[in-house]
Amino acid sequence: MDFSFSEEQNLLRNTVERFVQENYEFEKRRKIVAADNGWNRDTWTQIAELGLLAAPFSEEQGGLGGGPIDTMLVMEEFGKGLVVDPYLPTVVQAGGFLRRGTAAQIEEHIPGIIGGESVWAFAYAEPQSRYNLADVTTTAKKDGDGFVINGSKAVVLAGPWADKLIVTARTAGGQRDANGITVFIVDKGATGVSTRDYPTVDGSRASEITFENVKVGADAVIGDVDNGLPLVELISDESIAALSAEACGCMKMLVDDTVEYCKTRKQFGVPIGKFQVLQHRMVDMFMNHEQSVSITYMVNLKLGEDEAERKKAASAAKVQIGKAGRFVGQQAVQLHGGMGMTDELRVGHYFKRLTMIDTQLGNVDFHLKRYADAA
């Protein structure tokens, strides 16, 4: 199988790489995440101007006609720069839902995403749900032609910056039933929507969002009423593929930084990189990163296959990425010594991001069980 990238894909990678180098140099990033709102709207505008927000959308939808591989390249380079802009929730998640929406939904919402005018967040997790996408207590009850939504969502990443929300709510069935879940578009400024915003451990921002008698029309439904879970699972697997690529970018930087540090840090008059036991640890870091890259390619190539194969691929990738990210992060911190976790050194920031990626959309234990169930 040929894993070489096309000329267009290489140009895309180079474009993103230059953007990250110019806008996410480590000290610049520290200032961005330390600001009151936690991000810089101007960089989001630049991302839009470069066409990166249009990459996954079809030409008929106003996009560039890219696919999962294009998203993978963007996310890997974003991982190298620890980019906090809401590309995953807006383009991969909300964009993934909207691409499968009605013609009216596509026409109304996708141009705003591509142009950088609107930011979206995916509100699916609840305090009791852990990683079970079917565990939904937020309700949406029929009200004339529309619905009334009541409930709450937890850890809505990019929630503080979002204008629009993709919300899962139960329209039928019991709390954990696979049937009875419906996906809605909700304006964050709608009456009855309240948020509590906070920073996350990796420097991003999230919200706890409460819905109290929030009214939406029938045109706010994405997909089929009562049968939204298969679409939610599909978007989640696409998100896992994108997160895996971002994690590979983080691991690449940790490996490079650690090797460079071990070449210059001296102990007993020689660089510590000369010690064989440390060389072995750096080789293990390198191997974990390379294995993660391989499985990231695999999951992105399998997103278009049948549901069972896609789920297995996504869970396998999440397990590998979770284990490798923890190992590479721990080794990088230890080999840098006590300063490995200081705020002034970027090693600790990559480790924190990898820790967050491990918990997003299911951790290692959850996906080991999911893989076993799908096998």
N, C-alpha and C positions, 0 to 999 in steps of 0.2 A: 504494500500500500504506500502511495506517495504522500508524505507528510510535508512536502515543501509548500511554501506559501506563494500565492500569485503575486504578480508585480503590484497590483492594486492593493493587496493586503500588506505587502511590505511598505508601500507608501503610507498606508493608514497607520501602521505601527510607528513609522518615522515621524509622522505628524503628531501623534499623541506623545511620543517620547520628547519631542521638542517643546510641546506645550508644558509637560510636566517639569522639565528642566528650567523653563523660564518662569513658571508660576508657583511651583511647589518645592523650591529649594527649602531645605529643612527649617531654616530660621523664618522664612516667609510663612511656611505652614504653621509654625508655632504661633505666629502673630494672628493668623486667620482663625485658628481654633480658640485662641484666647479672647477674641473679640466678643462683644455682647451677644451677637446673633450666631456666632460660631461658623460663619462662612462668608465668602465674598461673592456677592451677586455679579460683579464684573467678570470674574473667572467663568461663571456659568454662561454669561453672554458670549465670552470667547469660545467656550466649548460649542455653543450653538453655531457661531460664525464659522467654525472649522468644519461644520457638518457632522460632528460626532453624534449629535442627538437624532440625526436623520438616518444614521447607518442601518439600523435593523428594520426600518419600515420599507414597504414595497414602493416602487416608483409610482404606482397608481395612488398610493396614500401620501405622496409628496416626499418620500424618502429616497434613499440611495440603493435600495434593493439588496442590502447585505443580509447576512444570516448569523447563526451562532458563532461561527469562526471569527467574524468581524467583531462581534461583541467580546469574544474571548481576548482578542488582541488589545482592545481598548481597556478592558478590565485588568489585564496583566500589567500594562504600563501604568495605570492608575494605582495599582498595588505598590509599584516601585516608588511612587511619590507620596503614598498615603493620602491620596486625594479624598477629601471629605464631601465634595459636591454630590448631590443626590442622583447620580446616574443610575444606580441599581433600582431604587424605588420608582423613579420617574420613567426611565426609558425601558428597562428590562421588565419590571413588574407591571406598572400601570400601562406602559406601552404594549406589553404582551397581552393584557386583557383587552385593550382597546382595539388592537389589530384584529381581534376575533369578534368585535362588536358589530353593531348594525352600521349600515352606510351612513346614517345620520350621526351616530356617535363618532365614527371615524372622521367625518367632515367637521364636526363641531370641536373635537378635542385634540386630535393628533397635530394639526398645524401649530397649536399653541405649545405643544411639547417640542416639536422640531425647531421652532423659532426661539425657544428659551423663555417664552413669556409665562408659562405655567409650570408649577412644580407639583408633583403628586407624591402621595405616600400610600402604602398598602397596610390597611388596618385589619389584621386577621387574628392576632394572638390575644388570648384572654388570660387573666390571672390563674385560672384553674386548668387551662388547656394543655400546659406543658408544650409538647411538640405535636399534639394530635390536631390536625387541621379540621377534623370533623367535630371536635369538642367546641361547640358554639352555643352560648346562651343568649347572646344579643339577638333580639327578635325583630322581625319586620312583619307587621300585620296589615292586611288589606284595609285600605281606606278609600272607598270609591274606586277610581281608576289607578290610584297610587298606593303607597305604603307609608306606615309610620314606624320609625326605627327607635328602639329603646335598648340600652345596654352600654357596655364599656369595652374598650380595647386597650391592651397594654403594650408598652415598648414599641410604639409606632415610630420606626426610624425615619428621620427627616420630617417628622410631624410638625415641628416648629416652623419649618420653611414652606410647608405645602399650602397650596391654594385649593387643591382637590384631593379627595380620598377615594380609594377603592375599599369597600367595606363588605365583609362577609356577615350575613345575618341568617338566622333560622326562620324560615317561613312555614315549616311543617316538621313533624317528627319529634323525637326525643333529643336530649342534650348531645349525645354522641352518635346519633344516627348518620349514616353516610348520605341518605336521602334527606331532602328538606332544607338544604343550604342554597341561598341565593346571593349573587354578587351585585352590589349596587355602586353607582357613582354618587358621591355626596360632596356637596360644596362645604368646605371647612368653615366658611362664614355663615352657614345656614343657622336659622333659629333653633336653639336646643343643642348645638354642638359646643362643648366646652373642653378645654385642654389644660394639662399641666405639663410644662416643658422642663427638660433637664438635660445636662450633659451626660454622655456615656463614657465608659472607661477608656475608650480608644480615641476620644477627642471629637466624636460626632455629637449629634443631638437627637433626642427622642421625645415622645409625648405619651402621656396617658390621656385617652380621649373618651369622653362620656357623651352618649346620645340620649337626649330626653325629648321624646315626642317629636322627632325630626321627620318632617314630611318630605317625601320624594315622589316624583311622578313615575308612571309606568315606563317612561323612556329612560329612566335611570338604571334599569336592569340590564346587566351584561350577561348574555347567554340565556339559558332556560331557567325559569322559576322552579325552585325545588331541586334542581339538578346541577348546581354550580360546583360541587366538589371536584369532579373530574377536571374542570378547567383550572380550579385553584391548585390542584396537584400538578398539573402540567406547568403552570407558571412557576410554582415552587421548584420544580426540577430544573427549569431553565435558569432560575435564580441560583440554584446550587452550582450549575455549570459556570455561571459568571463569577460567583464567589470563589470557586476553585481556581479560576484564572487569576483573580486578585490575590489570593493566597500565594500562588506561585511567584508573583511579582514581589511580595513581601519576603518570601523565603530566599529568593535570588539576592536581594539586597543584604539580608542577614549573612548569607554565606560569603558574599564578596567583602562585606565590612569586616567579618571575623578573620578571613584569610589575610586581608591587608593589615589588620591590627597585629596579628601574630607574626607578621614579617618585621614589624617595627618595635614591638614591645620586647625589651630585653630583660633577661633574668640570668644571673650568674655569668654575665658578660656576653651572652648569645641571644639571638631572637628566640622567643618561646616557640616559634614555628619550627624550629629545628628539633624539638623534642618529639620523639616518635609517637608517644601516647596522645599528644595533642594533634599530630598529623592524622592519626586514626579517627579521632573525633571529627575533624574537619571533613575527612572523606565520607564519614557517615552522614554528616550534614548535607554534603553534596549529593550523595545517593538518594537521600530522602527527598531533596528538591527535584531531582531528575525523575524519580518515580511519580512524584506529584504532577509534573508536567505531562508525563505519559498518560496518566489516568484522566487528566483534564482534557487532553485531546480526545480520548475515548468517549467521555461523557458528552462532549459537544457534538461528536459525530453521531451519537446514538439518540439525540433528542428527537429525531424524526421517525424513530422506529416505534413498534407497538408499545402499548402501555407497560406491559410487564418488563420488557427489555429496558425501556427508558428508566423505570423506577429502580431496577437493579443497578444500572449504570450510575445513576445519581447517588444512590446510597453507597455504592462502592467508592465513588469519588469522595464523598463526604467523610467516610471512615479514613481513607488514606490521607486526605488533607488535614483532618483533625489530629491524627497521630503524628504526621510529619511536622505540622506546624508547631505542635507542642515540643517535639524533640529539637527541631532546629532553633526555636526560640530559647529554650532552656540552655542549649549548648552555647548559643551566641552570648547570652547573658553571663554564663559561667566563665567562658574564655575571655571575656572582657573584664572579669573581676568585679569588684564592688561597684564600679561606676556603670556597670551594664544596665542598671535600672534607674539611673538618674535621669531627670527630665531633660538635661542638657545634651544627652547622647541619644541618637535616634534609634539605637538597638532596642531599647525598652518600648519605644512607641510601636515598632513593627511587631514585637511580641504581644503587646496589648491588642493590636488589630487582629492578629492571628487567633488570639483567645476569643475575641468577639465572633470571628468567622466560624469558629468551632461550635459556638452555641446558636448561631443563626440557622433557622429552619431544621433544627435537629442536630444533636451532638453525636459523638461516636457510638455510644451505647444504643441510642434510638435507631440509628441507621444500620447497625449490625443486626438488630432484630427485624427491621424493615426488609433488609436484604434476604434474611433467612425466610421470612414470610413470603417473599416474592419468588424465591427459588423453586 
